[in-house]
Amino acid sequence: MKMLFHYNWQVREEWYQWCEGIPEEELLKKRTGGTSGNYPFG
């Protein structure tokens, strides 16, 4: 279980590092598809 916990944090850290390389404009860009149209709070 401890090994899984460490792996989970490693993946999380790698994800944040990847996101830091994406320009803010790209992250905030209006997109189509996904669940946005399926939920009233989306």
Buried (B, 14 or more C-beta within 10 A) or exposed (E): EEEEEEEEEEEEEEEEEEEEEEEEEEEEEEEEEEEEEEEEEE
